[in-house]
Structures are given as C-alpha cells and as structure tokens.
Amino acid sequence: MSINAFWTEVTTMQDEVDLVITNPPFSLFREFLSWLLHGDVLFSIIGNANVITYLGA
C-alpha cells in the first residue's frame, strides 16, 4: 500500500470509528500518532517501544 493510499484510507475512516487498534508503519508513527491525538477516538497502539524515541530520517 502506498503512503497516499494509507492516508486516504485512514482519513476516510476517521469519522466512522470509535476505537482504533493499530500497528502503524514505523516511518509514519509520529504523523499517525498526531492524527490519533487530534481525532475524537480512543486508541491502542501495538508496537516496539523504540518508536517513542524515533526521530525520523
């Protein structure tokens, strides 16, 4: 799945869900977390603790 297809899919679902359980792409973690925090949904993230300190390339 391309990055654009990923964002199109998750943005389309943003207003349709109450809970998001996900393992987002590592390279998009910060952007995806921001999207979750600004949305009106509960969420649970499954992943490695290293993503919290990942600065990106």
Summary of the structure (lengths in Angstrom):
residues: 57
radius of gyration: 11.4
end to end distance: 20.5
largest distance: 32.4
contacts: 106
relative contact order: 0.21
helix: 49%
strand: 14%
